[in-house]
Amino acid sequence: MTQRRMVRNFTDEPLVPNQARNLINLARSSPRAGNTEGIRYSLLEGENVETYWNITLNENARESFPWPGLLNAPTLIIVWVNPKSYLQRYSEDDKKETGLGEDEKNWSTPYWWVDGGMAAMSILIAAESDNLGSLFFGIFNHENSLKREYSIPTEYKAIGTIALGHPAKHQRASKSTSRERATLEELIF
């Protein structure tokens, strides 16, 4: 998988029917602390994709947006997590002794973020296996507007959005790709 790259320039060719649903189905097998069912997905296709961009990238911002081909992606998946689901799960008899069900502050590592990231990565890798391009990106200050638009319960928090589609032939590299990667020796303590 060393060739997996984030794609920022897509064609407008749609995915095959149910292809995105199959990717989400694969993500259901991602690791989850205590087998908690606290991850949900917004699958956006067609008009919902345009609505997403209207909310998150207004017309003025589009004029200077460095990745206009990103807006061609025919499918977007928003990954959502619910910390309360983790508190409930860790309040059950088999997990109660951990004390993690009492308060979010008891989690030195909030596993809803970890699990949501693993689900997102599962989708990115599965998309690569399907010969699709993908890009994970943040929602930043648009989360509440997206929740209202797509009727997402308030207790859910966004991990981010994944754009899916067929990569355009020309890909302009992000400036970040010119940064040197650490060697394997540098990464291992």
C-alpha positions, 0 to 999 in steps of 0.5 A: 500500500505504499502507493496510496495517495490522497487524490485532489482532482477527480473526474465526475464519473459516478461510482458504480451502484452500491460501491460506496455502501460496500466501502462503508460496509467494510469499515464496519469491520474496523477495530472498535473499543469494546465493540462499541457501535458509536460510528455512523456515516453520511453517504452523500451523492448527487445533489447532497454533494453540491449541498455539502460544498455550498455549506463548506466552500462558498462561491467567494472561497471557490475562486481561490480554492487550490483544488477545484477538481476536488469538487468533481468527486461524485461521492462524499462520506462523512465519518461521525462518532458518538462519545456517549456510545462509548460511555454507555458501552463502558458502563455495561457489566463487562467494562464497568470496572474500567471507570471509563463509562463515568466521564469522557475525561476518564479516557486518557485516549478518547477511543471514539477518535481512534476508532473513527480514524480507523474506520476512515482509513479502512475506507481509504484503503478499500477505495484504493483496492477498488481503483478509486481515488480518495481524499480525507479532509477536515470539516473545521467550523462547518460541523454544526451546519452539516449536522443541521442540513443532514439531520445528524444528532447533536451528540455525534462529532465529525472525524472528517470527510472522505471524497471518493471518485475516479482520479483525473489523469493530471494530479497536481501534488500538494506542497506537503508531498515535498516534505521528506518522510522519516526513515524507518530507523527514525520512527522506531524507539 
